[in-house]
Amino acid sequence: MFDLVSTTVFAALTEAGMAGHWHDDEQLIVAYPASVSPAEALDREHIVIDWTGTAPDSVEFSADAWEPDGRPDFTQTGTAYATPVPRALDLEAVQCAKAVAEWFADPVVTAGQVLLEALAVHGLTAYTDDVGMSYAIALEDGVAPDRVRDGLHLSVGDRSPSIDRMPSAHTGWTVCVHDHNGEPVGGPVFSTGDGGLVDCAADSAAAARAIADRVRAHRQRPATRPLDPKNPRDRAEIVEHLELELTGGCGFCDLEADMMCAGCGRCNCHRHDDCVRPASQ
């Protein structure tokens, strides 16, 4: 199995513009840019590729980046790729090699940056949590960046969960609503993937459209005074909105779960220009 796996990985690395060699002591593949010689590879940042499973039918790869920290020590700098769901050797080798190439690209483009570019198309800015777990987009207009997570906002994260993963390792965006106190409300309002790999560019574009629809719908609502949880009437309205969210409805447009669009299953916070009612209805 070793010969089959290593040969397949080396071929995939070459196709991706990378290079690699077998490390006898560690029994692993060391990957690096094609411009780097095998003798120099361990003197700079490199990626160690390991695998488990039964080739060629079902394998899992892990590709971790390391840099020298005073020989013979090394420090891990991140993970370029980790198989989310075991797949055939040839498919996983190609995907892993793509992620390795993305890691060494200049400049490096992460899945999160792909999403940010998609959001920018809609004029939206997202703010990171500084630990690489999620982005936040204010639903209200004119919110200071350092206050976005303290109020009404949307959060978006990768199922992995990291916004700093390579696009080739992307497993799907999940968008959630947070209330005026910054607390999550109900389940995701947008979610893709089932644990496996998802096309990062297409998913980011779809997530950005869904987020833009939500933000636009909220900002175009008639101006209302802030709800006060201490006020009994306001508290009742807050509870009503929360119940809608928890039962699959939408607290923003006051739509119950069974009133969602028959074509796409979404609420009135979204556009429905292309929705088609199922023939059975």
Backbone as CSV, one residue per row, in Angstrom:
resi,resn,N_x,N_y,N_z,CA_x,CA_y,CA_z,C_x,C_y,C_z
1,MET,0.828,-1.203,0.000,0.000,0.000,0.000,0.865,1.256,0.000
2,PHE,2.028,1.168,0.658,2.907,2.335,0.733,3.266,2.841,-0.659
3,ASP,3.707,1.922,-1.535,4.110,2.337,-2.881,2.958,2.982,-3.635
4,LEU,1.769,2.417,-3.510,0.607,2.948,-4.213,0.263,4.349,-3.714
5,VAL,0.220,4.509,-2.398,-0.144,5.808,-1.826,0.912,6.861,-2.142
6,SER,2.167,6.550,-1.887,3.228,7.540,-2.102,3.337,7.931,-3.570
7,THR,3.238,6.959,-4.453,3.310,7.263,-5.884,2.164,8.170,-6.308
8,THR,0.973,7.889,-5.792,-0.199,8.701,-6.131,-0.060,10.115,-5.578
9,VAL,0.433,10.235,-4.354,0.603,11.555,-3.739,1.676,12.358,-4.465
10,PHE,2.797,11.730,-4.781,3.865,12.444,-5.487,3.381,12.944,-6.845
11,ALA,2.590,12.136,-7.531,2.056,12.550,-8.831,1.107,13.736,-8.671
12,ALA,0.284,13.704,-7.626,-0.659,14.797,-7.378,0.082,16.078,-7.001
13,LEU,1.136,15.953,-6.209,1.929,17.126,-5.834,2.581,17.751,-7.067
14,THR,3.119,16.916,-7.931,3.746,17.421,-9.156,2.730,18.156,-10.020
15,GLU,1.537,17.581,-10.139,0.479,18.202,-10.935,0.080,19.556,-10.349
16,ALA,0.187,19.694,-9.030,-0.181,20.946,-8.360,0.977,21.939,-8.302
17,GLY,2.106,21.579,-8.906,3.251,22.482,-8.909,4.095,22.395,-7.655
18,MET,3.916,21.331,-6.895,4.662,21.127,-5.657,5.662,19.982,-5.828
19,ALA,6.464,19.771,-4.796,7.416,18.662,-4.791,7.319,17.951,-3.447
20,GLY,7.952,16.788,-3.357,7.917,16.058,-2.099,8.886,14.899,-2.109
21,HIS,9.182,14.396,-0.929,10.030,13.204,-0.839,9.626,12.395,0.390
22,TRP,10.050,11.155,0.391,9.745,10.255,1.493,10.789,10.419,2.593
23,HIS,10.314,10.589,3.837,11.213,10.737,4.980,11.308,9.383,5.682
24,ASP,12.452,8.737,5.544,12.604,7.378,6.069,12.439,7.299,7.580
25,ASP,13.017,8.260,8.301,12.973,8.197,9.764,11.551,8.322,10.298
26,GLU,10.792,9.263,9.743,9.441,9.515,10.238,8.377,8.708,9.502
27,GLN,8.769,8.085,8.393,7.822,7.305,7.589,6.650,8.175,7.129
28,LEU,6.987,9.348,6.595,5.996,10.316,6.141,6.464,10.962,4.845
29,ILE,5.532,11.623,4.176,5.875,12.402,2.988,6.076,13.855,3.397
30,VAL,7.160,14.448,2.946,7.435,15.862,3.185,7.163,16.605,1.879
31,ALA,6.296,17.614,1.930,5.914,18.367,0.732,6.367,19.815,0.850
32,TYR,6.668,20.433,-0.299,7.202,21.789,-0.324,7.133,22.314,-1.755
33,PRO,7.380,23.608,-1.963,7.348,24.161,-3.322,8.389,23.497,-4.217
34,ALA,8.087,23.430,-5.495,8.990,22.776,-6.447,10.332,23.486,-6.545
35,SER,10.376,24.751,-6.158,11.626,25.513,-6.228,12.595,25.157,-5.102
36,VAL,12.128,24.383,-4.130,12.950,23.997,-2.979,13.510,22.601,-3.211
37,SER,14.781,22.409,-2.902,15.395,21.089,-3.068,15.090,20.224,-1.848
38,PRO,15.108,18.908,-2.008,14.874,18.017,-0.865,15.824,18.288,0.298
39,ALA,17.065,18.649,-0.006,18.048,18.901,1.051,17.700,20.146,1.864
40,GLU,16.993,21.093,1.245,16.651,22.348,1.922,15.271,22.311,2.574
41,ALA,14.478,21.309,2.246,13.064,21.296,2.636,12.844,21.460,4.136
42,LEU,13.627,20.770,4.945,13.422,20.822,6.388,14.029,22.063,7.030
43,ASP,14.715,22.873,6.240,15.310,24.105,6.765,14.352,25.285,6.666
44,ARG,13.164,25.047,6.154,12.154,26.094,6.009,10.780,25.470,6.249
45,GLU,9.744,26.273,6.145,8.408,25.711,6.361,8.124,24.622,5.334
46,HIS,7.576,23.531,5.808,7.247,22.407,4.943,5.977,21.748,5.473
47,ILE,5.425,20.857,4.695,4.196,20.174,5.097,4.450,18.676,5.170
48,VAL,4.003,18.094,6.254,4.136,16.654,6.463,2.791,15.997,6.164
49,ILE,2.803,15.046,5.252,1.572,14.362,4.841,1.569,12.940,5.390
50,ASP,0.516,12.619,6.101,0.338,11.271,6.642,-1.016,10.751,6.186
51,TRP,-1.247,9.473,6.292,-2.521,8.918,5.851,-2.873,7.664,6.638
52,THR,-4.163,7.366,6.632,-4.679,6.128,7.205,-5.736,5.593,6.250
53,GLY,-6.156,4.364,6.458,-7.213,3.801,5.631,-6.730,2.650,4.782
54,THR,-7.569,2.271,3.854,-7.290,1.147,2.969,-7.268,1.635,1.532
55,ALA,-6.086,1.739,0.976,-5.956,2.200,-0.413,-6.259,1.042,-1.365
56,PRO,-6.849,1.339,-2.521,-7.166,2.679,-3.024,-8.598,3.122,-2.754
57,ASP,-9.343,2.348,-1.966,-10.780,2.601,-1.847,-11.159,3.689,-0.849
58,SER,-10.484,3.732,0.283,-10.902,4.658,1.339,-9.699,5.093,2.165
59,VAL,-9.292,6.344,1.992,-8.138,6.858,2.733,-8.455,8.223,3.336
60,GLU,-7.689,8.563,4.357,-7.764,9.881,4.980,-6.361,10.472,5.017
61,PHE,-6.250,11.727,4.612,-4.967,12.412,4.638,-4.967,13.501,5.705
62,SER,-3.806,13.726,6.280,-3.587,14.911,7.110,-2.324,15.575,6.588
63,ALA,-2.380,16.886,6.445,-1.239,17.639,5.917,-0.982,18.820,6.844
64,ASP,-0.010,18.672,7.722,0.301,19.696,8.717,1.583,20.433,8.352
65,ALA,1.558,21.744,8.554,2.716,22.576,8.232,3.612,22.736,9.458
66,TRP,4.918,22.689,9.216,5.907,22.814,10.284,7.027,23.743,9.831
67,GLU,7.682,24.367,10.811,8.858,25.174,10.512,9.945,24.880,11.541
68,PRO,11.213,25.060,11.170,12.314,24.761,12.096,12.236,25.622,13.353
69,ASP,12.563,25.000,14.479,12.583,25.718,15.754,13.849,25.327,16.511
70,GLY,14.951,25.370,15.775,16.220,24.953,16.356,16.370,23.451,16.247
71,ARG,17.039,23.006,15.213,17.193,21.570,14.979,17.591,20.840,16.258
72,PRO,17.008,19.680,16.541,16.109,18.927,15.654,14.628,19.217,15.898
73,ASP,14.310,20.346,16.515,12.922,20.639,16.862,12.209,21.405,15.750
74,PHE,10.898,21.183,15.691,10.050,21.889,14.738,8.784,22.351,15.452
75,THR,8.193,23.430,14.950,6.949,23.954,15.501,5.861,23.887,14.438
76,GLN,4.703,23.362,14.819,3.602,23.278,13.858,3.011,24.662,13.636
77,THR,2.826,25.031,12.380,2.297,26.354,12.043,0.858,26.309,11.557
78,GLY,0.315,25.128,11.377,-1.078,25.036,10.950,-1.364,23.727,10.246
79,THR,-2.596,23.601,9.796,-3.023,22.410,9.057,-3.507,22.835,7.680
80,ALA,-2.855,22.329,6.661,-3.244,22.667,5.295,-4.446,21.847,4.845
81,TYR,-4.509,20.606,5.306,-5.603,19.749,4.856,-5.816,18.597,5.828
82,ALA,-7.082,18.241,6.009,-7.451,17.058,6.789,-8.709,16.490,6.154
83,THR,-8.658,15.262,5.740,-9.800,14.640,5.075,-11.029,14.661,5.981
84,PRO,-12.130,15.277,5.545,-13.334,15.283,6.379,-14.086,13.956,6.333
85,VAL,-14.125,13.346,5.147,-14.806,12.059,4.959,-13.913,11.190,4.075
86,PRO,-13.573,9.977,4.513,-12.692,9.117,3.705,-13.213,8.949,2.282
87,ARG,-12.277,8.994,1.325,-12.642,8.831,-0.082,-11.588,7.991,-0.787
88,ALA,-11.797,7.807,-2.084,-10.847,7.059,-2.896,-9.493,7.763,-2.906
89,LEU,-8.442,6.990,-2.983,-7.079,7.510,-2.922,-6.810,8.591,-3.958
90,ASP,-7.187,8.359,-5.211,-6.861,9.332,-6.254,-7.541,10.676,-6.011
91,LEU,-8.784,10.653,-5.536,-9.502,11.898,-5.264,-8.884,12.650,-4.088
92,GLU,-8.591,11.920,-3.033,-8.043,12.567,-1.842,-6.626,13.087,-2.069
93,ALA,-5.836,12.366,-2.837,-4.468,12.810,-3.115,-4.478,14.135,-3.870
94,VAL,-5.359,14.249,-4.855,-5.468,15.487,-5.631,-5.933,16.636,-4.742
95,GLN,-6.932,16.376,-3.897,-7.460,17.430,-3.026,-6.406,17.889,-2.022
96,CYS,-5.690,16.939,-1.464,-4.638,17.261,-0.501,-3.533,18.080,-1.166
97,ALA,-3.143,17.685,-2.365,-2.088,18.406,-3.086,-2.518,19.833,-3.414
98,LYS,-3.789,20.013,-3.768,-4.297,21.364,-4.035,-4.182,22.237,-2.789
99,ALA,-4.531,21.663,-1.647,-4.454,22.418,-0.395,-3.007,22.771,-0.057
100,VAL,-2.092,21.856,-0.326,-0.671,22.130,-0.095,-0.219,23.302,-0.967
101,ALA,-0.629,23.292,-2.229,-0.269,24.384,-3.141,-0.867,25.707,-2.667
102,GLU,-2.098,25.665,-2.174,-2.736,26.888,-1.663,-1.994,27.416,-0.440
103,TRP,-1.499,26.512,0.386,-0.774,26.917,1.592,0.492,27.701,1.243
104,PHE,1.170,27.270,0.190,2.428,27.913,-0.186,2.248,29.039,-1.206
105,ALA,1.007,29.333,-1.569,0.759,30.402,-2.541,1.161,31.753,-1.950
106,ASP,1.477,32.691,-2.809,1.844,34.039,-2.385,1.059,35.054,-3.215
107,PRO,0.061,35.723,-2.620,-0.334,35.617,-1.212,-1.228,34.405,-0.957
108,VAL,-1.272,33.989,0.299,-2.140,32.879,0.686,-3.585,33.369,0.722
109,VAL,-4.488,32.609,0.136,-5.917,32.937,0.155,-6.646,31.837,0.916
110,THR,-7.249,32.190,2.035,-7.979,31.215,2.838,-9.445,31.166,2.419
111,ALA,-10.158,30.169,2.936,-11.593,30.080,2.662,-12.304,31.329,3.174
112,GLY,-11.852,31.830,4.323,-12.451,33.040,4.875,-12.288,34.239,3.964
113,GLN,-11.141,34.346,3.327,-10.916,35.470,2.415,-11.790,35.358,1.169
114,VAL,-12.045,34.128,0.735,-12.956,33.931,-0.394,-14.351,34.431,-0.017
115,LEU,-14.768,34.147,1.210,-16.072,34.621,1.686,-16.099,36.142,1.783
116,LEU,-15.035,36.734,2.308,-14.989,38.190,2.439,-15.129,38.871,1.078
117,GLU,-14.486,38.300,0.069,-14.595,38.864,-1.274,-16.023,38.735,-1.804
118,ALA,-16.675,37.617,-1.494,-18.060,37.426,-1.931,-18.987,38.416,-1.230
119,LEU,-18.739,38.680,0.043,-19.548,39.649,0.784,-19.319,41.067,0.261
120,ALA,-18.089,41.363,-0.127,-17.768,42.701,-0.631,-18.544,43.020,-1.901
121,VAL,-18.881,41.996,-2.679,-19.688,42.200,-3.888,-21.027,42.830,-3.531
122,HIS,-21.531,42.511,-2.338,-22.815,43.041,-1.873,-22.634,44.265,-0.975
123,GLY,-21.415,44.767,-0.911,-21.156,45.949,-0.096,-21.135,45.680,1.393
124,LEU,-20.874,44.430,1.782,-20.889,44.062,3.196,-19.477,43.810,3.718
125,THR,-19.274,44.155,4.973,-18.003,43.920,5.642,-18.225,42.987,6.821
126,ALA,-17.344,42.009,6.961,-17.430,41.069,8.081,-16.208,41.245,8.967
127,TYR,-16.397,40.964,10.249,-15.320,41.162,11.217,-15.003,39.843,11.910
128,THR,-13.714,39.531,12.000,-13.296,38.274,12.589,-13.366,38.325,14.110
129,ASP,-13.329,37.145,14.713,-13.328,37.066,16.175,-11.904,37.010,16.720
130,ASP,-10.920,37.183,15.838,-9.498,37.215,16.205,-8.927,35.856,16.592
131,VAL,-9.735,34.808,16.540,-9.210,33.471,16.821,-9.457,32.537,15.640
132,GLY,-9.912,33.096,14.516,-10.072,32.302,13.311,-11.234,31.341,13.309
133,MET,-12.271,31.625,14.111,-13.406,30.707,14.196,-14.612,31.173,13.387
134,SER,-14.853,32.485,13.334,-16.054,32.963,12.648,-15.925,34.437,12.282
135,TYR,-16.852,34.872,11.425,-16.997,36.288,11.086,-18.342,36.771,11.614
136,ALA,-18.455,38.079,11.805,-19.718,38.679,12.229,-20.069,39.821,11.287
137,ILE,-21.352,39.893,10.917,-21.853,40.957,10.048,-23.001,41.647,10.770
138,ALA,-22.900,42.944,10.970,-23.938,43.685,11.686,-25.218,43.751,10.859
139,LEU,-26.347,43.534,11.516,-27.632,43.691,10.838,-28.058,45.155,10.820
140,GLU,-27.646,45.888,11.835,-27.922,47.319,11.868,-26.849,48.053,11.073
141,ASP,-27.186,49.224,10.580,-26.226,50.025,9.825,-25.416,50.911,10.771
142,GLY,-24.159,51.153,10.419,-23.346,52.101,11.166,-22.825,51.617,12.501
143,VAL,-22.725,50.307,12.705,-22.218,49.769,13.969,-20.690,49.768,13.947
144,ALA,-20.078,50.223,15.025,-18.619,50.231,15.114,-18.097,48.795,15.083
145,PRO,-16.976,48.556,14.407,-16.443,47.191,14.288,-16.296,46.458,15.613
146,ASP,-15.865,47.158,16.662,-15.647,46.483,17.940,-16.936,46.253,18.720
147,ARG,-18.077,46.689,18.156,-19.360,46.504,18.835,-20.293,45.553,18.085
148,VAL,-19.851,45.064,16.934,-20.727,44.235,16.100,-21.233,43.016,16.855
149,ARG,-20.362,42.323,17.558,-20.761,41.088,18.243,-21.546,41.336,19.525
150,ASP,-21.655,42.584,19.930,-22.407,42.900,21.146,-23.889,43.120,20.871
151,GLY,-24.271,43.174,19.602,-25.659,43.455,19.264,-26.191,42.530,18.196
152,LEU,-27.245,42.971,17.538,-27.916,42.180,16.515,-26.971,41.961,15.328
153,HIS,-26.650,40.698,15.047,-25.726,40.422,13.951,-25.882,38.993,13.442
154,LEU,-25.233,38.730,12.329,-25.145,37.384,11.775,-23.719,36.890,11.966
155,SER,-23.579,35.640,12.360,-22.248,35.048,12.444,-22.143,33.974,11.372
156,VAL,-20.950,33.806,10.833,-20.741,32.785,9.809,-19.430,32.067,10.091
157,GLY,-19.496,30.750,10.081,-18.307,29.945,10.342,-18.294,28.711,9.461
158,ASP,-17.136,28.091,9.375,-16.976,26.860,8.607,-17.306,25.678,9.506
159,ARG,-17.837,24.630,8.928,-18.150,23.438,9.708,-16.895,22.823,10.331
160,SER,-15.717,23.199,9.836,-14.481,22.498,10.215,-14.066,22.520,11.691
161,PRO,-14.114,23.525,12.534,-14.582,24.888,12.280,-13.411,25.880,12.260
162,SER,-13.105,26.450,11.125,-12.066,27.463,11.030,-12.252,28.239,9.742
163,ILE,-12.165,29.552,9.833,-12.278,30.378,8.636,-10.929,30.511,7.938
164,ASP,-9.883,29.979,8.564,-8.541,30.106,8.006,-8.086,28.859,7.255
165,ARG,-8.985,27.937,7.007,-8.618,26.740,6.253,-8.390,27.088,4.788
166,MET,-7.704,26.208,4.100,-7.504,26.397,2.675,-8.831,26.166,1.942
167,PRO,-9.072,26.871,0.848,-10.319,26.664,0.098,-10.559,25.203,-0.275
168,SER,-9.500,24.468,-0.570,-9.654,23.057,-0.944,-10.070,22.182,0.230
169,ALA,-9.987,22.718,1.445,-10.381,21.960,2.636,-11.713,22.453,3.198
170,HIS,-12.410,23.305,2.462,-13.662,23.902,2.940,-14.770,22.856,3.052
171,THR,-15.534,22.927,4.150,-16.595,21.939,4.374,-17.989,22.554,4.494
172,GLY,-18.131,23.845,4.192,-19.467,24.446,4.185,-19.631,25.557,5.204
173,TRP,-20.287,26.658,4.782,-20.545,27.781,5.686,-21.858,27.583,6.437
174,THR,-21.889,28.056,7.666,-23.099,28.047,8.485,-23.319,29.457,9.020
175,VAL,-24.523,29.991,8.803,-24.848,31.359,9.224,-25.918,31.309,10.315
176,CYS,-25.681,32.035,11.396,-26.629,32.072,12.515,-26.981,33.517,12.869
177,VAL,-28.166,33.692,13.441,-28.638,35.007,13.882,-28.339,35.179,15.365
178,HIS,-27.922,36.387,15.742,-27.684,36.720,17.148,-28.545,37.920,17.520
179,ASP,-29.102,37.894,18.724,-30.047,38.928,19.135,-29.354,40.217,19.566
180,HIS,-30.143,41.141,20.140,-29.616,42.455,20.517,-28.548,42.373,21.600
181,ASN,-28.471,41.234,22.281,-27.432,41.046,23.290,-26.252,40.241,22.750
182,GLY,-26.313,39.931,21.467,-25.238,39.160,20.861,-25.370,37.666,21.047
183,GLU,-26.494,37.215,21.630,-26.693,35.794,21.890,-27.323,35.107,20.674
184,PRO,-26.918,33.864,20.367,-27.496,33.152,19.221,-28.980,32.874,19.419
185,VAL,-29.732,32.950,18.321,-31.176,32.738,18.358,-31.544,31.648,17.353
186,GLY,-32.124,30.553,17.838,-32.573,29.498,16.941,-31.431,28.790,16.232
187,GLY,-31.790,28.058,15.180,-30.801,27.314,14.412,-30.238,28.134,13.271
188,PRO,-29.369,27.531,12.460,-28.765,28.239,11.329,-29.818,28.717,10.330
189,VAL,-29.592,29.894,9.759,-30.474,30.403,8.708,-29.888,30.101,7.331
190,PHE,-28.662,29.607,7.324,-28.021,29.153,6.089,-26.993,28.110,6.485
191,SER,-26.996,26.992,5.796,-26.038,25.943,6.117,-25.853,25.044,4.905
192,THR,-24.618,24.716,4.611,-24.335,23.825,3.489,-23.404,22.711,3.939
193,GLY,-23.378,21.667,3.155,-22.472,20.564,3.438,-23.040,19.573,4.429
194,ASP,-22.476,18.380,4.394,-22.887,17.324,5.312,-21.678,16.728,6.016
195,GLY,-20.616,17.511,6.081,-19.382,17.034,6.688,-18.287,16.796,5.674
196,GLY,-18.675,16.655,4.398,-17.696,16.455,3.337,-17.234,17.769,2.744
197,LEU,-16.444,17.682,1.696,-15.908,18.875,1.051,-16.982,19.602,0.250
198,VAL,-16.875,20.940,0.228,-17.816,21.793,-0.492,-17.015,22.790,-1.322
199,ASP,-17.471,23.060,-2.542,-16.795,24.041,-3.390,-16.805,25.402,-2.707
200,CYS,-15.639,25.912,-2.384,-15.536,27.124,-1.566,-16.079,28.360,-2.283
201,ALA,-15.738,28.528,-3.544,-16.168,29.723,-4.274,-17.686,29.767,-4.406
202,ALA,-18.284,28.654,-4.828,-19.736,28.609,-5.011,-20.460,28.760,-3.678
203,ASP,-19.944,28.107,-2.651,-20.577,28.178,-1.335,-20.476,29.580,-0.754
204,SER,-19.337,30.221,-0.941,-19.150,31.580,-0.427,-20.091,32.557,-1.122
205,ALA,-20.263,32.380,-2.429,-21.179,33.246,-3.175,-22.614,33.056,-2.688
206,ALA,-23.002,31.801,-2.447,-24.360,31.515,-1.978,-24.573,32.058,-0.566
207,ALA,-23.588,31.867,0.302,-23.701,32.371,1.673,-23.779,33.893,1.680
208,ALA,-22.980,34.529,0.837,-22.982,35.995,0.767,-24.336,36.518,0.300
209,ARG,-24.948,35.830,-0.664,-26.278,36.253,-1.132,-27.310,36.126,-0.015
210,ALA,-27.253,35.015,0.719,-28.199,34.802,1.814,-28.012,35.852,2.906
211,ILE,-26.765,36.154,3.219,-26.473,37.167,4.237,-26.944,38.539,3.768
212,ALA,-26.667,38.857,2.511,-27.078,40.154,1.963,-28.596,40.302,1.986
213,ASP,-29.310,39.221,1.678,-30.777,39.259,1.723,-31.264,39.578,3.128
214,ARG,-30.674,38.928,4.116,-31.065,39.150,5.513,-30.782,40.586,5.943
215,VAL,-29.592,41.041,5.633,-29.201,42.396,6.038,-30.085,43.432,5.353
216,ARG,-30.318,43.239,4.066,-31.144,44.192,3.312,-32.565,44.231,3.870
217,ALA,-33.135,43.064,4.125,-34.499,43.009,4.640,-34.599,43.694,6.001
218,HIS,-33.591,43.494,6.826,-33.628,44.101,8.160,-33.466,45.615,8.082
219,ARG,-32.547,46.071,7.271,-32.271,47.509,7.216,-33.358,48.289,6.490
220,GLN,-34.172,47.592,5.705,-35.252,48.270,4.997,-36.559,48.253,5.775
221,ARG,-36.559,47.630,6.941,-37.762,47.623,7.765,-38.032,49.025,8.294
222,PRO,-39.298,49.363,8.525,-39.612,50.671,9.110,-38.894,50.844,10.446
223,ALA,-38.430,52.038,10.689,-37.698,52.304,11.926,-38.587,52.055,13.139
224,THR,-38.059,51.368,14.107,-38.787,51.105,15.352,-37.858,51.386,16.521
225,ARG,-38.458,51.633,17.649,-37.637,51.868,18.833,-37.056,50.540,19.313
226,PRO,-35.910,50.554,19.993,-35.325,49.316,20.516,-36.260,48.666,21.532
227,LEU,-36.326,47.348,21.503,-37.163,46.637,22.464,-36.446,46.546,23.804
228,ASP,-37.209,46.770,24.864,-36.659,46.744,26.219,-37.127,45.467,26.919
229,PRO,-36.217,44.523,27.204,-36.616,43.265,27.850,-37.306,43.463,29.197
230,LYS,-37.102,44.623,29.822,-37.718,44.879,31.122,-39.163,45.351,30.991
231,ASN,-39.525,45.759,29.774,-40.891,46.199,29.520,-41.744,44.975,29.178
232,PRO,-42.831,44.713,29.918,-43.644,43.508,29.687,-44.115,43.362,28.241
233,ARG,-44.545,44.463,27.625,-45.033,44.386,26.245,-43.883,44.052,25.288
234,ASP,-42.743,44.711,25.493,-41.583,44.427,24.645,-41.091,43.001,24.862
235,ARG,-41.129,42.564,26.124,-40.663,41.215,26.426,-41.529,40.175,25.722
236,ALA,-42.824,40.438,25.650,-43.729,39.517,24.962,-43.396,39.446,23.474
237,GLU,-43.034,40.593,22.887,-42.675,40.611,21.469,-41.365,39.860,21.231
238,ILE,-40.425,40.027,22.154,-39.147,39.323,22.037,-39.371,37.816,22.097
239,VAL,-40.215,37.386,23.031,-40.519,35.962,23.177,-41.199,35.426,21.923
240,GLU,-42.097,36.233,21.352,-42.793,35.819,20.132,-41.807,35.608,18.986
241,HIS,-40.875,36.539,18.837,-39.863,36.405,17.790,-38.987,35.181,18.033
242,LEU,-38.635,34.963,19.287,-37.789,33.821,19.629,-38.504,32.510,19.337
243,GLU,-39.800,32.451,19.665,-40.570,31.232,19.398,-40.630,30.937,17.903
244,LEU,-40.754,31.988,17.102,-40.764,31.794,15.652,-39.456,31.176,15.184
245,GLU,-38.338,31.696,15.683,-37.031,31.184,15.284,-36.850,29.737,15.731
246,LEU,-37.267,29.436,16.945,-37.072,28.095,17.490,-37.967,27.050,16.831
247,THR,-39.040,27.489,16.205,-39.957,26.550,15.542,-39.780,26.545,14.031
248,GLY,-38.660,27.112,13.568,-38.370,27.068,12.138,-38.877,28.253,11.354
249,GLY,-39.471,29.233,12.037,-39.956,30.433,11.362,-38.898,31.515,11.342
250,CYS,-39.323,32.745,11.107,-38.383,33.869,11.063,-38.902,35.002,11.936
251,GLY,-38.123,35.347,12.953,-38.517,36.425,13.839,-38.348,37.793,13.232
252,PHE,-37.570,37.879,12.150,-37.339,39.175,11.515,-38.539,39.612,10.682
253,CYS,-39.097,38.683,9.910,-40.230,39.059,9.059,-41.544,38.468,9.577
254,ASP,-41.510,37.931,10.810,-42.714,37.414,11.473,-43.420,36.349,10.643
255,LEU,-42.647,35.447,10.087,-43.226,34.396,9.253,-43.106,33.053,9.962
256,GLU,-44.234,32.329,10.041,-44.214,31.022,10.680,-43.613,29.981,9.739
257,ALA,-43.193,28.855,10.320,-42.490,27.823,9.554,-43.305,27.317,8.368
258,ASP,-44.624,27.133,8.562,-45.438,26.577,7.474,-45.822,27.615,6.423
259,MET,-45.332,28.845,6.599,-45.603,29.895,5.626,-44.380,30.215,4.764
260,MET,-43.317,29.442,4.948,-42.109,29.670,4.161,-42.381,29.411,2.678
261,CYS,-41.539,29.971,1.822,-41.682,29.807,0.376,-41.697,28.329,0.009
262,ALA,-42.688,27.921,-0.763,-42.802,26.521,-1.170,-41.703,26.130,-2.143
263,GLY,-41.116,27.111,-2.806,-40.084,26.812,-3.789,-38.712,26.596,-3.194
264,CYS,-38.320,27.480,-2.247,-36.960,27.391,-1.701,-36.930,27.130,-0.202
265,GLY,-38.087,27.243,0.456,-38.138,26.976,1.885,-37.655,28.118,2.751
266,ARG,-37.423,29.297,2.147,-36.917,30.427,2.919,-38.015,31.455,3.171
267,CYS,-37.696,32.441,4.016,-38.696,33.419,4.447,-38.689,34.662,3.562
268,ASN,-39.410,35.686,4.013,-39.529,36.916,3.232,-38.328,37.846,3.377
269,CYS,-37.336,37.421,4.153,-36.090,38.187,4.220,-35.283,37.989,2.938
270,HIS,-35.686,37.021,2.126,-34.964,36.692,0.902,-35.802,37.052,-0.324
271,ARG,-35.123,37.224,-1.441,-35.811,37.430,-2.710,-36.247,36.068,-3.258
272,HIS,-37.345,36.078,-4.007,-37.887,34.821,-4.524,-38.178,34.918,-6.024
273,ASP,-37.373,35.735,-6.717,-37.604,35.948,-8.148,-37.553,34.653,-8.954
274,ASP,-36.668,33.743,-8.551,-36.466,32.521,-9.337,-37.124,31.295,-8.717
275,CYS,-37.897,31.487,-7.661,-38.516,30.340,-6.994,-39.685,29.792,-7.819
276,VAL,-39.812,28.486,-7.811,-40.890,27.814,-8.544,-41.640,26.908,-7.579
277,ARG,-42.944,27.068,-7.520,-43.748,26.233,-6.627,-43.737,24.791,-7.133
278,PRO,-43.511,23.816,-6.241,-43.511,22.408,-6.657,-44.824,22.026,-7.336
279,ALA,-44.738,21.138,-8.313,-45.928,20.732,-9.067,-46.970,20.078,-8.176
280,SER,-46.530,19.508,-7.055,-47.460,18.813,-6.167,-48.311,19.770,-5.345
281,GLN,-47.990,21.067,-5.395,-48.743,22.036,-4.585,-49.609,22.936,-5.457
